[in-house]
Structure formats: structure tokens, C-alpha cells
Amino acid sequence: MARLIVTTAAEAEFDEARAYYRRESPIVADDFVTEVEQALVLIAENPEHWPPDEDDDRYRLFVLKDHSYVIIIAS
């Protein structure tokens, strides 16, 4: 399993997204947090599995299914 490093900027974006969803619904915010946590586990298990960014192949993209959010993975 790969060791993940979450940047300060990524944490700030996550906090902003969580606050946005919380304004809509606490349940939706909780679902968002759960989906991100599950995504991070999947990324750690196999970071090379996710498709490369079309503009910069140094990065891979994990698109959440239920929320408008993308996790960028540095290769």
C-alpha cells in the first residue's frame, strides 16, 4: 500500500468542499467525507490504476462518483 501525502492546499480545498456540502445538507456532507475517505484507501492500494491527466501525465485523476470533486494524484 502506498503512503499518501495530502498537501495543505488539498486539505483546504477539501475543507471548503465539505463546508459547501454541509450548507446544503449535513447528510450530504457526511456522504462526501465517506466517499473521499474510501477514495484515498483505493488510491493507496493502487495509485497507478487511475487515468492520467490529459494535460499532464505526471498526475492521475480520481473522479468521485457521487460528488463534483476530483482527487489529483501525483505520479
C-alpha positions, 0 to 999 in steps of 0.5 A: 500500500502506498503512503499518501501525502495530502498537501495543505492546499488539498486539505483546504480545498477539501475543507471548503468542499465539505463546508459547501456540502454541509450548507446544503445538507449535513447528510450530504456532507457526511456522504462526501467525507465517506466517499473521499475517505474510501477514495484515498484507501483505493488510491493507496492500494493502487495509485497507478490504476487511475487515468492520467491527466490529459494535460499532464501525465505526471498526475492521475485523476480520481473522479468521485462518483457521487460528488463534483470533486476530483482527487489529483494524484501525483505520479 
